[in-house]
Amino acid sequence: MMYEMNSGLQLARAYVPSQVFTQRFSAMEGLSKGTIFPELYMPYRPRRY
Amino acid sequence: MNRDQVAALKELMAQEFTALEFHLYLDTHPTDQRALMEYNEACRQLMVLKQRYQQCFGPLTFCETSGYPWQWIEEPWPWQISY
């Protein structure tokens, strides 16, 4: 089938678990971090492989 | 722009961002009572901050009242401010 042509790679399956609000950043911290929810704060840190 | 005004503006930005974040969360979690309380509180504080800011420094957005003379055209424009 179509995706078999990609060297046998399977299609990805996306999922989004339901977020549950428990804690929050202060307003100023949220503004600088780009989210008010700590569980969504995921900055991309440069890593050397 | 003096330091106090920039500080007041940052506080406003933070409060509005908070309200927006909870607003978006509530769109998908309308029954989350704690989030709703946080949202309402953020809106209340935002209204107080906006009212206080505009009394001193004039209208923030279109359709806010102005002192005399017309304050909308006063410097600095938002892109001229270093936060």
Backbone of each chain as nested JSON, in Angstrom:
{
  "chains": [
    {"id": "A", "residues": [
      {"number": 1, "name": "MET", "atoms": {"N": [0.852, -1.191, 0.0], "CA": [0.0, 0.0, 0.0], "C": [0.881, 1.231, 0.0]}},
      {"number": 2, "name": "MET", "atoms": {"N": [0.217, 2.349, 0.056], "CA": [0.898, 3.628, -0.099], "C": [2.137, 3.682, 0.826]}},
      {"number": 3, "name": "TYR", "atoms": {"N": [1.933, 3.52, 2.174], "CA": [3.061, 3.832, 3.069], "C": [4.126, 2.756, 3.011]}},
      {"number": 4, "name": "GLU", "atoms": {"N": [3.827, 1.592, 2.409], "CA": [4.87, 0.576, 2.373], "C": [6.036, 1.038, 1.519]}},
      {"number": 5, "name": "MET", "atoms": {"N": [5.741, 2.031, 0.665], "CA": [6.85, 2.481, -0.192], "C": [7.875, 3.229, 0.648]}},
      {"number": 6, "name": "ASN", "atoms": {"N": [7.519, 3.668, 1.888], "CA": [8.508, 4.444, 2.671], "C": [9.359, 3.44, 3.468]}},
      {"number": 7, "name": "SER", "atoms": {"N": [10.01, 2.568, 2.762], "CA": [10.923, 1.606, 3.394], "C": [10.266, 0.955, 4.611]}},
      {"number": 8, "name": "GLY", "atoms": {"N": [8.968, 0.625, 4.55], "CA": [8.313, -0.191, 5.567], "C": [8.018, 0.563, 6.851]}},
      {"number": 9, "name": "LEU", "atoms": {"N": [8.129, 1.912, 6.837], "CA": [7.861, 2.644, 8.078], "C": [6.368, 2.692, 8.337]}},
      {"number": 10, "name": "GLN", "atoms": {"N": [5.961, 2.543, 9.596], "CA": [4.53, 2.614, 9.922], "C": [4.109, 4.07, 10.019]}},
      {"number": 11, "name": "LEU", "atoms": {"N": [2.822, 4.341, 9.781], "CA": [2.305, 5.703, 9.975], "C": [2.313, 5.997, 11.478]}},
      {"number": 12, "name": "ALA", "atoms": {"N": [2.525, 7.238, 11.842], "CA": [2.499, 7.604, 13.268], "C": [1.057, 7.663, 13.736]}},
      {"number": 13, "name": "ARG", "atoms": {"N": [0.843, 7.511, 15.02], "CA": [-0.498, 7.703, 15.597], "C": [-0.383, 8.831, 16.621]}},
      {"number": 14, "name": "ALA", "atoms": {"N": [-1.154, 9.894, 16.398], "CA": [-1.072, 11.028, 17.316], "C": [-2.07, 10.847, 18.45]}},
      {"number": 15, "name": "TYR", "atoms": {"N": [-1.726, 11.307, 19.638], "CA": [-2.709, 11.278, 20.743], "C": [-2.468, 12.512, 21.603]}},
      {"number": 16, "name": "VAL", "atoms": {"N": [-3.539, 13.023, 22.177], "CA": [-3.41, 14.174, 23.07], "C": [-4.137, 13.827, 24.361]}},
      {"number": 17, "name": "PRO", "atoms": {"N": [-3.402, 13.448, 25.452], "CA": [-4.107, 13.159, 26.702], "C": [-4.807, 14.408, 27.221]}},
      {"number": 18, "name": "SER", "atoms": {"N": [-5.901, 14.227, 27.947], "CA": [-6.644, 15.384, 28.426], "C": [-5.853, 16.081, 29.537]}},
      {"number": 19, "name": "GLN", "atoms": {"N": [-5.663, 17.383, 29.397], "CA": [-4.921, 18.148, 30.41], "C": [-5.795, 18.32, 31.643]}},
      {"number": 20, "name": "VAL", "atoms": {"N": [-5.165, 18.224, 32.833], "CA": [-5.913, 18.463, 34.07], "C": [-5.249, 19.623, 34.789]}},
      {"number": 21, "name": "PHE", "atoms": {"N": [-5.974, 20.696, 34.988], "CA": [-5.422, 21.876, 35.668], "C": [-5.238, 21.587, 37.154]}},
      {"number": 22, "name": "THR", "atoms": {"N": [-4.011, 21.694, 37.639], "CA": [-3.8, 21.583, 39.088], "C": [-3.045, 22.831, 39.557]}},
      {"number": 23, "name": "GLN", "atoms": {"N": [-1.823, 23.001, 39.07], "CA": [-1.041, 24.175, 39.519], "C": [-0.976, 25.213, 38.419]}},
      {"number": 24, "name": "ARG", "atoms": {"N": [-0.464, 26.39, 38.78], "CA": [-0.293, 27.444, 37.756], "C": [0.917, 28.281, 38.121]}},
      {"number": 25, "name": "PHE", "atoms": {"N": [1.492, 28.934, 37.107], "CA": [2.575, 29.897, 37.337], "C": [1.93, 31.203, 37.792]}},
      {"number": 26, "name": "SER", "atoms": {"N": [2.754, 32.061, 38.374], "CA": [2.264, 33.422, 38.647], "C": [2.11, 34.115, 37.293]}},
      {"number": 27, "name": "ALA", "atoms": {"N": [1.387, 35.213, 37.271], "CA": [1.111, 35.9, 35.997], "C": [2.406, 36.28, 35.297]}},
      {"number": 28, "name": "MET", "atoms": {"N": [3.342, 36.895, 36.042], "CA": [4.577, 37.36, 35.414], "C": [5.416, 36.192, 34.911]}},
      {"number": 29, "name": "GLU", "atoms": {"N": [5.5, 35.122, 35.716], "CA": [6.295, 33.959, 35.297], "C": [5.661, 33.318, 34.063]}},
      {"number": 30, "name": "GLY", "atoms": {"N": [4.327, 33.24, 34.052], "CA": [3.627, 32.653, 32.91], "C": [3.887, 33.433, 31.633]}},
      {"number": 31, "name": "LEU", "atoms": {"N": [3.896, 34.77, 31.767], "CA": [4.123, 35.602, 30.591], "C": [5.511, 35.339, 30.019]}},
      {"number": 32, "name": "SER", "atoms": {"N": [6.506, 35.189, 30.899], "CA": [7.866, 35.006, 30.383], "C": [8.072, 33.579, 29.896]}},
      {"number": 33, "name": "LYS", "atoms": {"N": [7.335, 32.6, 30.482], "CA": [7.529, 31.219, 30.059], "C": [6.608, 30.829, 28.908]}},
      {"number": 34, "name": "GLY", "atoms": {"N": [5.625, 31.672, 28.617], "CA": [4.784, 31.398, 27.458], "C": [3.612, 30.471, 27.736]}},
      {"number": 35, "name": "THR", "atoms": {"N": [3.418, 30.135, 29.026], "CA": [2.234, 29.351, 29.398], "C": [1.982, 29.564, 30.884]}},
      {"number": 36, "name": "ILE", "atoms": {"N": [0.735, 29.414, 31.304], "CA": [0.411, 29.576, 32.723], "C": [0.424, 28.207, 33.406]}},
      {"number": 37, "name": "PHE", "atoms": {"N": [0.511, 27.146, 32.549], "CA": [0.429, 25.781, 33.058], "C": [1.812, 25.122, 33.079]}},
      {"number": 38, "name": "PRO", "atoms": {"N": [2.342, 24.788, 34.268], "CA": [3.673, 24.171, 34.35], "C": [3.79, 22.914, 33.491]}},
      {"number": 39, "name": "GLU", "atoms": {"N": [2.694, 22.165, 33.38], "CA": [2.784, 20.898, 32.626], "C": [2.959, 21.155, 31.134]}},
      {"number": 40, "name": "LEU", "atoms": {"N": [2.76, 22.381, 30.667], "CA": [2.924, 22.665, 29.235], "C": [4.237, 23.378, 28.952]}},
      {"number": 41, "name": "TYR", "atoms": {"N": [5.015, 23.63, 30.0], "CA": [6.288, 24.356, 29.795], "C": [7.352, 23.349, 29.36]}},
      {"number": 42, "name": "MET", "atoms": {"N": [7.699, 23.362, 28.075], "CA": [8.672, 22.39, 27.54], "C": [9.663, 23.106, 26.622]}},
      {"number": 43, "name": "PRO", "atoms": {"N": [10.592, 23.892, 27.19], "CA": [11.52, 24.619, 26.309], "C": [12.442, 23.651, 25.588]}},
      {"number": 44, "name": "TYR", "atoms": {"N": [12.783, 23.966, 24.381], "CA": [13.726, 23.125, 23.622], "C": [15.126, 23.446, 24.099]}},
      {"number": 45, "name": "ARG", "atoms": {"N": [15.764, 22.475, 24.76], "CA": [17.138, 22.71, 25.249], "C": [18.09, 22.111, 24.218]}},
      {"number": 46, "name": "PRO", "atoms": {"N": [19.137, 22.867, 23.803], "CA": [20.1, 22.291, 22.842], "C": [20.815, 21.099, 23.474]}},
      {"number": 47, "name": "ARG", "atoms": {"N": [20.792, 19.966, 22.794], "CA": [21.515, 18.797, 23.356], "C": [22.497, 18.315, 22.293]}},
      {"number": 48, "name": "ARG", "atoms": {"N": [23.682, 17.959, 22.706], "CA": [24.659, 17.434, 21.741], "C": [24.517, 15.929, 21.683]}},
      {"number": 49, "name": "TYR", "atoms": {"N": [24.349, 15.375, 20.484], "CA": [24.228, 13.911, 20.389], "C": [25.585, 13.31, 20.031]}}
    ]},
    {"id": "B", "residues": [
      {"number": 1, "name": "MET", "atoms": {"N": [9.635, 56.273, 27.912], "CA": [8.548, 55.908, 28.817], "C": [9.169, 55.596, 30.179]}},
      {"number": 2, "name": "ASN", "atoms": {"N": [8.566, 56.208, 31.25], "CA": [9.233, 56.027, 32.552], "C": [9.03, 54.607, 33.074]}},
      {"number": 3, "name": "ARG", "atoms": {"N": [9.863, 54.261, 34.044], "CA": [9.922, 52.877, 34.531], "C": [8.591, 52.414, 35.092]}},
      {"number": 4, "name": "ASP", "atoms": {"N": [7.925, 53.32, 35.803], "CA": [6.661, 52.908, 36.439], "C": [5.64, 52.532, 35.377]}},
      {"number": 5, "name": "GLN", "atoms": {"N": [5.623, 53.331, 34.283], "CA": [4.639, 53.04, 33.241], "C": [4.945, 51.699, 32.576]}},
      {"number": 6, "name": "VAL", "atoms": {"N": [6.226, 51.434, 32.328], "CA": [6.593, 50.158, 31.694], "C": [6.248, 49.01, 32.633]}},
      {"number": 7, "name": "ALA", "atoms": {"N": [6.5, 49.214, 33.943], "CA": [6.19, 48.152, 34.917], "C": [4.687, 47.892, 34.932]}},
      {"number": 8, "name": "ALA", "atoms": {"N": [3.896, 48.985, 34.894], "CA": [2.43, 48.835, 34.91], "C": [1.98, 48.113, 33.647]}},
      {"number": 9, "name": "LEU", "atoms": {"N": [2.623, 48.422, 32.529], "CA": [2.269, 47.784, 31.261], "C": [2.58, 46.286, 31.308]}},
      {"number": 10, "name": "LYS", "atoms": {"N": [3.739, 45.935, 31.911], "CA": [4.106, 44.508, 31.987], "C": [3.124, 43.753, 32.853]}},
      {"number": 11, "name": "GLU", "atoms": {"N": [2.714, 44.368, 33.959], "CA": [1.749, 43.738, 34.859], "C": [0.437, 43.478, 34.115]}},
      {"number": 12, "name": "LEU", "atoms": {"N": [0.057, 44.458, 33.31], "CA": [-1.164, 44.336, 32.515], "C": [-1.034, 43.196, 31.514]}},
      {"number": 13, "name": "MET", "atoms": {"N": [0.116, 43.146, 30.848], "CA": [0.344, 42.101, 29.847], "C": [0.285, 40.722, 30.501]}},
      {"number": 14, "name": "ALA", "atoms": {"N": [0.887, 40.598, 31.685], "CA": [0.909, 39.307, 32.378], "C": [-0.511, 38.894, 32.775]}},
      {"number": 15, "name": "GLN", "atoms": {"N": [-1.281, 39.848, 33.242], "CA": [-2.641, 39.534, 33.696], "C": [-3.525, 39.154, 32.514]}},
      {"number": 16, "name": "GLU", "atoms": {"N": [-3.352, 39.868, 31.404], "CA": [-4.162, 39.558, 30.228], "C": [-3.769, 38.188, 29.67]}},
      {"number": 17, "name": "PHE", "atoms": {"N": [-2.477, 37.895, 29.686], "CA": [-2.011, 36.589, 29.204], "C": [-2.609, 35.466, 30.06]}},
      {"number": 18, "name": "THR", "atoms": {"N": [-2.63, 35.686, 31.374], "CA": [-3.198, 34.686, 32.285], "C": [-4.668, 34.439, 31.948]}},
      {"number": 19, "name": "ALA", "atoms": {"N": [-5.412, 35.524, 31.784], "CA": [-6.841, 35.369, 31.48], "C": [-7.016, 34.608, 30.167]}},
      {"number": 20, "name": "LEU", "atoms": {"N": [-6.171, 34.918, 29.189], "CA": [-6.277, 34.249, 27.891], "C": [-5.988, 32.754, 28.024]}},
      {"number": 21, "name": "GLU", "atoms": {"N": [-4.96, 32.421, 28.797], "CA": [-4.596, 31.005, 28.97], "C": [-5.749, 30.22, 29.579]}},
      {"number": 22, "name": "PHE", "atoms": {"N": [-6.38, 30.771, 30.632], "CA": [-7.501, 30.053, 31.245], "C": [-8.713, 30.026, 30.323]}},
      {"number": 23, "name": "HIS", "atoms": {"N": [-8.853, 31.1, 29.558], "CA": [-9.964, 31.164, 28.604], "C": [-9.857, 29.989, 27.627]}},
      {"number": 24, "name": "LEU", "atoms": {"N": [-8.65, 29.779, 27.1], "CA": [-8.453, 28.684, 26.134], "C": [-8.658, 27.327, 26.808]}},
      {"number": 25, "name": "TYR", "atoms": {"N": [-8.159, 27.185, 28.048], "CA": [-8.321, 25.917, 28.762], "C": [-9.811, 25.623, 28.984]}},
      {"number": 26, "name": "LEU", "atoms": {"N": [-10.566, 26.659, 29.345], "CA": [-11.989, 26.464, 29.628], "C": [-12.781, 26.078, 28.384]}},
      {"number": 27, "name": "ASP", "atoms": {"N": [-12.292, 26.49, 27.221], "CA": [-12.981, 26.085, 25.981], "C": [-13.084, 24.565, 25.888]}},
      {"number": 28, "name": "THR", "atoms": {"N": [-12.044, 23.873, 26.39], "CA": [-12.067, 22.403, 26.297], "C": [-12.362, 21.762, 27.646]}},
      {"number": 29, "name": "HIS", "atoms": {"N": [-12.446, 22.56, 28.703], "CA": [-12.749, 22.019, 30.032], "C": [-13.786, 22.902, 30.736]}},
      {"number": 30, "name": "PRO", "atoms": {"N": [-14.993, 23.02, 30.134], "CA": [-15.974, 23.987, 30.659], "C": [-16.466, 23.684, 32.072]}},
      {"number": 31, "name": "THR", "atoms": {"N": [-16.245, 22.456, 32.556], "CA": [-16.773, 22.141, 33.897], "C": [-15.683, 22.221, 34.965]}},
      {"number": 32, "name": "ASP", "atoms": {"N": [-14.502, 22.704, 34.607], "CA": [-13.41, 22.79, 35.589], "C": [-13.617, 24.052, 36.429]}},
      {"number": 33, "name": "GLN", "atoms": {"N": [-14.187, 23.855, 37.608], "CA": [-14.619, 24.991, 38.43], "C": [-13.432, 25.836, 38.911]}},
      {"number": 34, "name": "ARG", "atoms": {"N": [-12.343, 25.185, 39.282], "CA": [-11.181, 25.953, 39.794], "C": [-10.614, 26.825, 38.684]}},
      {"number": 35, "name": "ALA", "atoms": {"N": [-10.557, 26.271, 37.48], "CA": [-10.029, 27.048, 36.356], "C": [-10.94, 28.239, 36.088]}},
      {"number": 36, "name": "LEU", "atoms": {"N": [-12.238, 28.03, 36.236], "CA": [-13.181, 29.119, 35.99], "C": [-13.002, 30.221, 37.037]}},
      {"number": 37, "name": "MET", "atoms": {"N": [-12.741, 29.788, 38.287], "CA": [-12.526, 30.804, 39.335], "C": [-11.259, 31.597, 39.037]}},
      {"number": 38, "name": "GLU", "atoms": {"N": [-10.206, 30.902, 38.606], "CA": [-8.946, 31.582, 38.269], "C": [-9.182, 32.57, 37.124]}},
      {"number": 39, "name": "TYR", "atoms": {"N": [-9.959, 32.113, 36.144], "CA": [-10.232, 32.968, 34.981], "C": [-10.973, 34.231, 35.404]}},
      {"number": 40, "name": "ASN", "atoms": {"N": [-12.032, 34.058, 36.186], "CA": [-12.824, 35.23, 36.594], "C": [-11.979, 36.197, 37.414]}},
      {"number": 41, "name": "GLU", "atoms": {"N": [-11.129, 35.631, 38.289], "CA": [-10.281, 36.486, 39.124], "C": [-9.291, 37.256, 38.249]}},
      {"number": 42, "name": "ALA", "atoms": {"N": [-8.73, 36.576, 37.271], "CA": [-7.767, 37.232, 36.375], "C": [-8.459, 38.365, 35.621]}},
      {"number": 43, "name": "CYS", "atoms": {"N": [-9.712, 38.144, 35.203], "CA": [-10.43, 39.191, 34.467], "C": [-10.697, 40.384, 35.368]}},
      {"number": 44, "name": "ARG", "atoms": {"N": [-11.097, 40.083, 36.625], "CA": [-11.377, 41.193, 37.556], "C": [-10.123, 42.035, 37.75]}},
      {"number": 45, "name": "GLN", "atoms": {"N": [-9.0, 41.345, 38.004], "CA": [-7.758, 42.101, 38.238], "C": [-7.369, 42.882, 36.993]}},
      {"number": 46, "name": "LEU", "atoms": {"N": [-7.588, 42.271, 35.836], "CA": [-7.228, 42.937, 34.581], "C": [-8.016, 44.23, 34.421]}},
      {"number": 47, "name": "MET", "atoms": {"N": [-9.304, 44.158, 34.751], "CA": [-10.138, 45.363, 34.602], "C": [-9.646, 46.473, 35.512]}},
      {"number": 48, "name": "VAL", "atoms": {"N": [-9.244, 46.099, 36.751], "CA": [-8.747, 47.115, 37.689], "C": [-7.454, 47.727, 37.146]}},
      {"number": 49, "name": "LEU", "atoms": {"N": [-6.54, 46.879, 36.7], "CA": [-5.245, 47.364, 36.199], "C": [-5.451, 48.267, 34.985]}},
      {"number": 50, "name": "LYS", "atoms": {"N": [-6.357, 47.831, 34.073], "CA": [-6.594, 48.624, 32.858], "C": [-7.137, 49.992, 33.22]}},
      {"number": 51, "name": "GLN", "atoms": {"N": [-8.115, 50.002, 34.12], "CA": [-8.773, 51.253, 34.496], "C": [-7.748, 52.193, 35.11]}},
      {"number": 52, "name": "ARG", "atoms": {"N": [-6.91, 51.636, 36.005], "CA": [-5.907, 52.469, 36.687], "C": [-4.883, 52.976, 35.672]}},
      {"number": 53, "name": "TYR", "atoms": {"N": [-4.45, 52.1, 34.76], "CA": [-3.427, 52.499, 33.774], "C": [-3.957, 53.617, 32.879]}},
      {"number": 54, "name": "GLN", "atoms": {"N": [-5.166, 53.442, 32.432], "CA": [-5.725, 54.399, 31.471], "C": [-6.034, 55.754, 32.11]}},
      {"number": 55, "name": "GLN", "atoms": {"N": [-6.29, 55.72, 33.382], "CA": [-6.514, 57.021, 34.062], "C": [-5.238, 57.853, 34.01]}},
      {"number": 56, "name": "CYS", "atoms": {"N": [-4.088, 57.173, 34.151], "CA": [-2.825, 57.912, 34.162], "C": [-2.303, 58.15, 32.751]}},
      {"number": 57, "name": "PHE", "atoms": {"N": [-2.391, 57.137, 31.892], "CA": [-1.632, 57.193, 30.639], "C": [-2.493, 57.209, 29.383]}},
      {"number": 58, "name": "GLY", "atoms": {"N": [-3.796, 57.264, 29.549], "CA": [-4.639, 57.36, 28.364], "C": [-5.076, 56.011, 27.843]}},
      {"number": 59, "name": "PRO", "atoms": {"N": [-5.812, 56.0, 26.734], "CA": [-6.41, 54.764, 26.214], "C": [-5.377, 53.745, 25.756]}},
      {"number": 60, "name": "LEU", "atoms": {"N": [-5.636, 52.483, 26.076], "CA": [-4.744, 51.386, 25.678], "C": [-5.151, 50.83, 24.321]}},
      {"number": 61, "name": "THR", "atoms": {"N": [-6.455, 50.737, 24.141], "CA": [-6.932, 50.146, 22.884], "C": [-8.003, 51.058, 22.288]}},
      {"number": 62, "name": "PHE", "atoms": {"N": [-8.364, 50.728, 21.065], "CA": [-9.403, 51.477, 20.392], "C": [-10.671, 51.428, 21.239]}},
      {"number": 63, "name": "CYS", "atoms": {"N": [-11.42, 52.538, 21.244], "CA": [-12.7, 52.585, 21.94], "C": [-12.56, 52.723, 23.453]}},
      {"number": 64, "name": "GLU", "atoms": {"N": [-11.398, 53.145, 23.921], "CA": [-11.266, 53.51, 25.341], "C": [-11.288, 55.033, 25.396]}},
      {"number": 65, "name": "THR", "atoms": {"N": [-11.83, 55.588, 26.485], "CA": [-11.971, 57.057, 26.525], "C": [-10.601, 57.72, 26.67]}},
      {"number": 66, "name": "SER", "atoms": {"N": [-10.541, 59.003, 26.32], "CA": [-9.259, 59.721, 26.378], "C": [-9.428, 60.99, 27.188]}},
      {"number": 67, "name": "GLY", "atoms": {"N": [-8.28, 61.411, 27.791], "CA": [-8.278, 62.714, 28.45], "C": [-8.113, 63.794, 27.396]}},
      {"number": 68, "name": "TYR", "atoms": {"N": [-7.969, 65.028, 27.878], "CA": [-7.779, 66.142, 26.94], "C": [-6.334, 66.623, 27.052]}},
      {"number": 69, "name": "PRO", "atoms": {"N": [-5.594, 66.981, 25.969], "CA": [-6.046, 66.711, 24.593], "C": [-5.934, 65.236, 24.237]}},
      {"number": 70, "name": "TRP", "atoms": {"N": [-6.379, 64.875, 23.047], "CA": [-6.444, 63.5, 22.537], "C": [-5.151, 62.77, 22.846]}},
      {"number": 71, "name": "GLN", "atoms": {"N": [-5.243, 61.663, 23.622], "CA": [-4.017, 61.008, 24.108], "C": [-3.554, 59.879, 23.196]}},
      {"number": 72, "name": "TRP", "atoms": {"N": [-4.411, 59.457, 22.28], "CA": [-4.075, 58.269, 21.491], "C": [-2.773, 58.436, 20.726]}},
      {"number": 73, "name": "ILE", "atoms": {"N": [-2.479, 59.683, 20.322], "CA": [-1.318, 59.895, 19.439], "C": [-0.047, 60.21, 20.211]}},
      {"number": 74, "name": "GLU", "atoms": {"N": [-0.134, 60.088, 21.541], "CA": [1.062, 60.414, 22.327], "C": [2.138, 59.34, 22.12]}},
      {"number": 75, "name": "GLU", "atoms": {"N": [3.385, 59.82, 22.223], "CA": [4.499, 58.874, 22.152], "C": [4.6, 58.167, 23.507]}},
      {"number": 76, "name": "PRO", "atoms": {"N": [5.376, 57.082, 23.661], "CA": [5.894, 56.279, 22.563], "C": [4.836, 55.295, 22.059]}},
      {"number": 77, "name": "TRP", "atoms": {"N": [4.976, 54.881, 20.83], "CA": [4.106, 53.841, 20.304], "C": [4.588, 52.497, 20.829]}},
      {"number": 78, "name": "PRO", "atoms": {"N": [3.745, 51.464, 20.894], "CA": [4.129, 50.196, 21.522], "C": [5.443, 49.633, 21.004]}},
      {"number": 79, "name": "TRP", "atoms": {"N": [5.716, 49.804, 19.708], "CA": [6.934, 49.21, 19.16], "C": [8.164, 50.05, 19.475]}},
      {"number": 80, "name": "GLN", "atoms": {"N": [7.928, 51.224, 20.093], "CA": [9.091, 52.063, 20.426], "C": [9.5, 51.878, 21.885]}},
      {"number": 81, "name": "ILE", "atoms": {"N": [8.798, 50.975, 22.582], "CA": [9.082, 50.798, 24.008], "C": [10.067, 49.65, 24.186]}},
      {"number": 82, "name": "SER", "atoms": {"N": [11.079, 49.833, 24.996], "CA": [11.947, 48.68, 25.319], "C": [11.491, 48.173, 26.693]}},
      {"number": 83, "name": "TYR", "atoms": {"N": [10.925, 46.96, 26.677], "CA": [10.303, 46.436, 27.893], "C": [11.306, 45.915, 28.904]}}
    ]}
  ]
}
